[in-house]
Amino acid sequence: MVAIITVLFAFPLGYFLRNRTSAYLAYVAIYAYSFTFQTLYLLRSWIGGSGEAFPRDAEKLPLGYLAVTAGIYAVGFVLITVAHRLATKRRTRPTAPVDLDAAR
């Protein structure tokens, strides 16, 4: 779920918001909500006996889950940064005057 949220929202936020900090904060808010919902969903499955996301032993830390979600989180920030740079390049106009007489 967080991977889908990252793909759907990170690049557009970085591209369409002029302030990169605003894009980061919006992504953090969206990611936090979806991460909480995803964790609840997986925890309910774990209580039901599934050991796919979390280890069956309650004493073990789910480091694999931490690594995957942290990696997806970092990819979202990279997507925002790349999209913001791309949008900034598209928005800037060349400052050198154009010589129209050279076309003749």
N, C-alpha and C positions, 0 to 999 in steps of 0.2 A: 504494500500500500504506500509506504513512504517513497519507494522507487517511482511509482506512478505519479505521485504528487510532485516529486522532484522534476521528472521529465515534463509534466504539464505546466508547471508554474515557474521554475527557476529561470529558464531562458527568456520567456516573455517578460517577466519582472525586470530582469536586467536590461532588456532591450527597450521597453516602453517607459520605464521610470527614469527620468533624467538624473535624479540623485541616487547614486549607488548605495548610499547608506539606507535610504528608504527601501530600496529593493531588498537589501539584506534583512532589514527588520521585518518586512512583509513575509519573506521566505521563512524566517525564524518562527513567526507566528503560525503560518500555515503548516510548517513541518512539525511544530510542537503539538498542534491539535491532532494531526494525523498519526504522529508517533504514539501519543497517548491512546488513541482509539485502537491502533494496531496492537499495542502491548496488551490492552484489555482483551482484545479478541484472541490473541495467542495464549494469554493466561487462562482464559476460559477453556481453551482446547487442552492446555496442560493439566488443568484440574480434572478434565474428563479422561485423562490417561495418555494423551499424545506427548511424545518426547521429541518431536521434530524441531521445534524452535528452542526449547529450553531443556536442559538435562533433567532426567527423571529424579535424580537426587537433589533434594531441596537445599542441601548444604553447598553444592557446587555453584559457582558463579557462572552465569550464561555469557562467557566472554566472546563466543562466536557471534551471538546476537549483537553484542556491543560493537564488535568489529565491523560487522556488515552494515549496521545502521549508521555508525560513525563515518564509514566510507561513503555511503550514499549522501549523508549530510555534507561532507566535504565536496563531493562532486557537484552538489547544488550550488555551492559558493563559487566553484570554478565556472560553472555555466553562467551564473550571474555576471561574473567578471568578464568573461569572453563576450557575452552579449552586450554588456555596457560599452566595451571598447569598440565593438563593431558598430553599434548605434552612434557612438561619438564620432567615429570616422565618417559615417554617412551624413551626419548633421553638419560637419564643418565644411565650409566652402573654401576653395582656394583663394588665398589672399593676393596672389600675383595678378596684375591686370592682364586681360586677354587681348592679344594683338589681332584685331580683325583684318588688318591690312595684309597680313601674311598669307591669307587665303586667296588672294587675287593672283 
